[in-house]
Amino acid sequence: MKKLFKALAVSLAILMVLGGCSSNQGGENNNTPVVEDKGVLLMATTTSTADTGLLDYLAPIFKQDTGYTLEWSAVGTGEAINMGKNGDVSVILVHAKASEEEFVNEGYGVERFEVMYNDYIVIGPKESVAYSNDIEATFKAVVDNELKWVNRGDNSGTDKKERQIWKALGIDPATNPNYVESGQGMGATINMADEQMALCLTDRGTYLKVKNDATLGIELEIICEKDDNLLNQYGVIAVSPDKYPDTDIEGANAFIEWICSEKIQALIGEFGVDKYGQPLFFPNAKK
Amino acid sequence: MLTMIEEFFQNVGALDAIKVTLLLAFSSTSIATILGVLFGLLLEKYHFPFKNLVIRINRTLMGVPPVVIGLVVYLLLMRRGPLGSFSLLFTIRGMIIAQVFIITPIISGTVYAYAAKFAPQVRNFAKTVGATPLQTELLVLKEMRSEIYFAIVSGFGRSISEVGAVMLVGGNIKGRTRTMTTAISLLKSQGIYSEGIMLGIILLIMAFIVQTIAEHFKKEDIYDENF
């Protein structure tokens, strides 16, 4: 029995020494102050922020700055908002202004803060349509000349945006015999348009990524960009602790304050420039 | 009535998808049946070097993931691929080509397995009654007909249930190359589960009908044999 106690005491002592050593080492090597580990912060967001690699890039910095480990579920905007409504996450980062405001007005969210935007572009074969900054002119030219056009047709944010533009023009795109619905995601749709030498509406980030990563490359070029109507604003909202007392409101607020800070806004603006030659997101948080 | 069905399925083009599924399954199964039965019988009849290797490759292809065939056919048919000039990508003809690659090994493998077992006896019998070579082969076919029906039904079942190759090669284009399986996949991606399940049930009923027809053939066979 005595032997057992002795063995336990020795093991404990070794553990304590080892533990002490490692924490000392950490303290010596890092010049930045050590931030207390505050656990996991759960976020629901759209696929674009995850697919472009933005969150992978930001999460370690967030951990270093605040001590929270950011974990996210990347789904469609509608589903992300639903996860917030069900109290499954503490914060949401999405792009659907009307639904976001509804989310706040119904008391599920505390307040909406604008973070950044990216933009939609029309891509197509070179010189199929004259390059322009007027989305309506481009859309009209497609229908007038019966150009090949691929629509996602999957009720995604991009699909909704496209339909909204057709509707504003009063044009039924299906009257164009060369208009097809792919029913697939953005990457697959860009590849299909490239195969068919067709045009399509896409977000800039996915286009740059597919163009950069595809084995055979993408021949389609930007046909229309920088129309004000093509901006896609992202908002961040903390889930209300009044509805869900379990939610991590402190973590959510820390994230919102952090992502809207000057330092992180600058990092967002630089993200992707080294790889794609242009930024994927444009920061525009209000100071 | 038809518009009601269309609207029920959230305008994914369910009716066209059913038509495309049937057209695709009948076409690719017919072509694969001719190729598969011929190949299976020839494989049994003739001996040549590396025959065992060919048989093993055939068996492997019987379980090949359709998405792999889909990718290979996609690369063949794409604009910059060797057959790009035929513009077969995202067409039903392209999908039929992919499915023929998937179904033919299933039919040839099944036919070969049965033929290896039964054909020698049938040939011996034919010899004793003095049949010509053509008559002998026709007799082999006739004796194996229920097994061949079974192989065809397996191929047909594979065709209507397959999603990987038709998604890649067909592209899930609404009203043109969208099948029931890719329509289900699209419904799911939008979170529309109940309609997806409904379409799945219709697909299952179709498979059930095909199976019933096959059983019917088989029963007739047994009936014939009793006399």
Interface residues (C-beta under 8 A of the other chain):
Chain A: G76 G78 E79 G153 D154 N155 V180 E181 S182 G183 Q184 G185 A188 M192 E195 Q196 M197 L216
Chain B: V12 M78 R79 R80 L89 F90 M167 G171 N172 I173 K174 G175 R176 R178 T182 A183 L186 S189 Q190 G191
